Amino acid sequence: MKSVIKIAMFASTLAMGLTLAACDGKKENAAENVAQEVREAADATADAIESQAAVTNDKLDAKADAIRASGDAKADKIEDKADKMDKAPQ
């Protein structure tokens, strides 16, 4: 839903910018300002998406680290049992 609203705002700002782009002088400057605002809005949206991706990647990295740690702990226990078998009298 948020992305639909952002897309609609972006499209309306872009349309307004394109309408003003054909003018000269103050109107031209206004159009260029709108274009800059559109560019900045798009950059902000892209930055937000990249931030969300980074958070997701960080969570996945943490999960992978936890799985490795769990596997290492299990392997250590198995190795400890194996070492005790070597030391036990037969």
N, C-alpha and C positions, 0 to 999 in steps of 0.2 A: 504494500500500500504506500509506504513512504517513497519508494522509487517511482511509482506512478505520479505522485504529487510533484516530485522533483523533475520528472520528465516534462510534465505539463508546464511547470514554471519555466523550465529551460526553453521549451518550445515557444511559449508566449514571449519571453524576453528576446529570443532570437528573432521572432517575427517582427517585434517592435524595432529591434535593431536593424533589420533588413529594410523596413519601411523608411527609417530615418537615414539609411546609408546613401540614398540617392540625392540628398540635400547638400548644400554648401554652407560654409561659414559656421555659425553657432549650431545649426542643425547637424552639420557634419561632425562637429566636435561632440555633440550630444550622442550621435550615433556611434562614434568611436568609443565614448564612455560606456555605452550600453554593450558594445562588443567586448570591452575589457571586463565588464561585470559578468557577462556570459562566460568568458574564458575563466575568470576567477571562480565562478560557481561550479563550472565543470571540474576545475582543478580541486576544489574543496570536496566535491563528490568523489572524485577518483582517490583522493587522499584518505577519505573515510573508508572506502572499500579496501584500500591497501592496508589500513590499520586493522580492519576486521580480519583480513587474511592473515596478518601477522599474529594476531591473537589466536586465531585458529591453529596456525602453525606452531606457536608456542605451546598450546595445549597438547597438540599431537606429539611434539618433542618430549614434553613432560610425561605423557603416557608411555611413549617408547622407552624413556629412561626408567620408568617404574617397572616395565616388563623386563627389561634387561637386569635390573637389580633383583627382581624376584627370581629370574632364571639363574642368576649367579648364586643367590642364596640357596636355592634348591641343589644346584650342582655342588656347592661347598659341602652341604650335608651328605650328599651321596659319596663324595670323596672322603669325608671324615669317616663314614661307615666302612668304606673300602680300606682305609688306613687301619682301622681297628681290626679288620679281618686279617690283615697281614700280621699284626701283633698278637692275635689270639693264638693260644697253643692248639695244635692240631692233633 
